[in-house]
Amino acid sequence: MKFFLASLLLAALALAQTDNAPPSQSIPVDQENVRKARAVLDQTIQALGGSAYLNIQDITQQGRTYSFYHGRPNSLGILFWRFYRFPDRDRIELTKQRDVIYVYQGDKGYEITFKGPHPQDPKDLAEYLRRRHFSLDWVLRKWLLEPGVALFYEGQTVAEEKPVEQVTVMNAHNEGVTLYIGTDDHLPVKKTYSWRDVTDKERNIEGEVYDNYREVQGVMTPHTITRFYNGDMSNQRFLTEVSYNQGISDSQFEPTTPPGQKKP
């Protein structure tokens, strides 16, 4: 009995010493994890151009886009011109004649053809708004400034045959984006996120892969962007021209703009 009481006393003393340990001797694991995640994201923003990247007001792009169905190409590629103003103004002109146009203002989308402008199909609009909401630009320039954002460092791994560091950014609405950052150049290699379909309740995974980086006006810019849907390639874009902060006119984002008439 004496031995049993002595053991209890020693256990109680050990527990008390643990509870009273100075904070410097027990750094919370969560805080260290957040610190690592933040450090990786800070390096990424600097690698992308630092203040030049953060101060992008508008983007002008030209290139060719290819669509895929179940990972197989279903088009020969379409020329496109894009005029984007951060955070939610977008204009995309398709075909050599630039006679099919999509314009986005906030949460509204319009299609402009030879028949004139009309609201975009709700399903197509929802897909666009979802991609914009989870875009790399929004995550790094918008999400990180919002209250309630949580960061998770998930260690080193391999993505697209490159060594990367994996970081997940979670916003206050419990929506997460996982970024795969190159360990050598600190540039984004890949991005993934998931969402649940309101119709069939199935969870879907979308992602983008960034390649062929080139410096444009002090901003490291991927000129090849490949999009994936549940593991299958769904779209690929090759940029031939990119420029920043050209002062795109408000008229470019009006659904009444005639096709191919007003250009920045």
C-alpha positions in Angstrom: 0.0 0.0 0.0 2.8 2.4 0.9 4.4 1.7 -2.5 1.1 2.4 -4.3 0.6 5.8 -2.4 4.2 6.8 -3.2 3.7 6.1 -6.9 0.6 8.2 -6.9 2.4 11.1 -5.2 5.3 11.0 -7.8 2.8 10.9 -10.7 1.0 14.0 -9.3 4.3 15.9 -8.8 5.3 15.1 -12.4 2.0 16.3 -13.8 2.2 19.5 -11.8 5.7 20.2 -13.1 4.5 19.6 -16.7 1.6 22.0 -16.2 3.8 24.7 -14.7 6.6 24.4 -17.4 7.6 27.8 -18.9 6.0 28.6 -22.3 9.5 28.7 -23.9 9.9 25.0 -23.2 6.7 23.9 -25.0 6.1 25.8 -28.3 2.6 24.7 -29.6 3.0 22.5 -32.7 0.1 24.3 -34.4 1.9 27.7 -34.2 5.1 26.2 -35.7 3.0 24.6 -38.5 1.3 28.0 -39.3 4.7 29.7 -39.3 6.1 27.3 -41.8 3.0 27.6 -44.1 3.2 31.4 -43.9 7.0 31.4 -44.7 6.4 29.3 -47.8 3.6 31.5 -49.0 5.7 34.7 -48.4 8.5 33.1 -50.5 6.0 32.3 -53.2 4.7 35.9 -53.4 8.2 37.2 -53.6 9.2 34.7 -56.3 6.1 35.8 -58.3 7.3 39.4 -58.3 6.6 40.7 -54.8 5.1 44.1 -55.0 4.9 43.9 -58.8 2.7 40.9 -58.5 0.6 42.2 -55.6 -0.1 45.5 -57.4 -1.4 43.9 -60.7 -4.6 45.8 -61.5 -5.4 44.3 -64.9 -4.1 41.6 -67.2 -4.2 41.3 -71.0 -3.6 37.8 -72.5 -3.5 36.3 -76.0 -3.1 32.7 -76.9 -4.7 29.4 -77.8 -7.0 27.2 -75.7 -7.8 23.5 -76.1 -10.6 21.6 -74.5 -10.7 18.0 -73.5 -13.3 15.4 -72.7 -12.4 12.6 -70.3 -8.7 13.6 -70.8 -8.9 13.5 -74.6 -8.8 16.6 -76.9 -12.1 17.4 -78.5 -11.0 20.5 -80.4 -8.2 21.8 -82.6 -7.7 24.8 -80.4 -9.3 28.2 -80.4 -7.6 31.6 -80.4 -8.5 33.7 -77.4 -8.0 37.2 -76.1 -8.6 37.9 -72.4 -8.9 41.2 -70.6 -9.1 40.8 -66.8 -9.3 43.4 -64.1 -8.8 42.3 -60.5 -10.8 41.0 -58.8 -14.0 40.3 -60.7 -14.1 41.9 -64.2 -13.3 39.6 -67.1 -13.7 39.6 -70.9 -12.9 36.6 -73.1 -13.0 36.8 -76.9 -12.9 33.6 -78.9 -12.2 32.6 -82.5 -10.0 34.3 -85.1 -12.9 36.7 -85.8 -13.3 37.4 -82.0 -17.1 37.0 -82.6 -17.9 34.9 -79.5 -17.4 36.9 -76.3 -18.0 36.3 -72.6 -18.2 39.2 -70.2 -18.2 38.9 -66.4 -19.1 41.6 -63.9 -19.1 40.4 -60.3 -21.4 37.4 -60.1 -23.1 38.1 -63.5 -22.0 36.6 -66.8 -23.1 37.3 -70.4 -22.4 35.7 -73.8 -22.2 38.0 -76.8 -22.6 36.6 -80.3 -24.0 37.9 -83.7 -27.4 37.6 -82.0 -26.4 40.1 -79.4 -25.8 39.8 -75.7 -27.7 37.5 -73.4 -27.2 36.0 -69.9 -24.8 33.1 -69.8 -26.1 29.6 -69.2 -26.4 29.3 -65.3 -24.4 26.0 -65.2 -21.6 27.5 -67.2 -21.6 30.7 -65.1 -21.5 28.7 -61.9 -18.4 26.8 -63.2 -16.7 30.1 -64.1 -17.5 31.7 -60.7 -16.2 28.6 -58.9 -12.9 28.6 -60.8 -12.4 32.3 -60.1 -13.3 31.9 -56.4 -10.6 29.2 -56.1 -8.1 30.8 -58.5 -4.5 31.3 -57.5 -4.8 35.0 -57.8 -7.7 35.1 -55.4 -6.1 32.8 -52.9 -2.8 34.7 -52.7 -4.2 38.2 -53.1 -7.6 38.0 -51.5 -8.0 35.0 -49.2 -4.8 35.7 -47.2 -6.1 39.1 -46.3 -9.5 37.9 -45.0 -10.2 37.3 -41.3 -10.5 33.7 -40.2 -8.0 32.3 -42.8 -6.1 29.2 -41.6 -2.8 27.9 -42.9 -1.5 24.3 -42.9 2.0 23.2 -43.8 1.9 19.6 -45.0 5.5 18.9 -45.7 7.5 18.1 -48.8 6.3 15.9 -51.6 6.5 15.5 -55.4 4.1 17.2 -57.9 4.4 17.0 -61.7 7.8 15.3 -61.2 9.1 18.3 -59.2 10.0 18.5 -55.5 7.5 20.7 -53.8 6.3 21.9 -50.5 2.6 21.4 -49.8 0.5 24.1 -48.1 -3.3 24.3 -47.7 -5.1 27.6 -47.3 -8.5 27.4 -45.6 -10.9 30.4 -45.5 -13.5 31.2 -42.9 -16.2 29.3 -44.9 -14.2 26.0 -44.5 -13.2 26.1 -48.2 -9.7 24.9 -48.8 -7.1 25.2 -51.6 -3.9 23.1 -51.6 -0.8 24.7 -53.2 2.3 22.8 -54.3 5.2 25.2 -54.3 8.6 24.4 -56.0 11.3 23.9 -53.4 13.9 25.4 -55.8 12.3 28.5 -57.3 9.3 28.8 -54.9 6.9 29.2 -57.8 3.5 27.5 -57.8 3.6 24.2 -59.6 0.1 22.9 -58.9 -3.2 23.9 -57.2 -6.1 21.6 -56.2 -9.5 22.1 -54.5 -12.6 20.1 -54.0 -16.3 20.9 -54.0 -19.6 19.0 -53.6 -22.2 18.9 -56.4 -25.6 20.1 -55.1 -27.3 17.7 -57.5 -25.7 14.3 -57.0 -23.9 15.2 -53.7 -20.7 13.8 -55.2 -17.4 15.5 -54.3 -15.3 16.7 -57.3 -11.7 17.7 -57.4 -10.4 20.4 -59.7 -6.8 21.5 -60.2 -4.4 23.5 -62.3 -0.8 23.0 -63.2 1.5 25.9 -64.0 4.5 25.6 -66.3 6.8 27.6 -68.7 7.3 30.6 -66.4 8.6 33.8 -68.0 9.2 37.2 -66.5 6.8 39.8 -67.8 7.1 43.4 -66.4 8.7 42.0 -63.2 6.1 39.3 -62.7 6.9 35.6 -63.2 4.1 34.4 -65.4 3.2 30.8 -66.4 2.6 30.6 -70.1 1.2 27.1 -70.0 -1.8 26.4 -67.7 -3.4 23.0 -67.6 -6.7 22.4 -65.9 -7.8 19.0 -64.5 -11.3 17.7 -63.4 -11.4 14.6 -61.2 -8.0 13.6 -62.5 -8.7 14.1 -66.2 -7.3 16.9 -68.3 -10.1 19.3 -69.1 -8.4 22.4 -70.6 -5.0 23.7 -71.6 -4.0 27.2 -72.5 -0.8 28.4 -74.2 -0.2 32.1 -73.8 1.7 33.9 -76.6 1.4 37.5 -75.3 0.8 38.8 -71.7 0.9 42.4 -70.4 -0.1 44.0 -67.1 -1.6 47.3 -66.0 -2.7 48.6 -69.4 -5.6 50.5 -68.0 -8.4 48.5 -69.5 -11.5 50.6 -70.1 -14.7 50.0 -68.2 -16.5 49.6 -71.5 -14.8 46.3 -72.1 -16.8 44.8 -69.3 -20.2 45.9 -70.6 -22.4 43.2 -72.1 -23.6 45.7 -74.8 -20.2 46.0 -76.4 -20.5 44.9 -80.1 -18.3 41.9 -81.0 -14.8 42.8 -82.2 -15.4 46.6 -82.0 -13.9 48.1 -78.9 -10.5 46.9 -78.0 -8.3 48.2 -75.2 
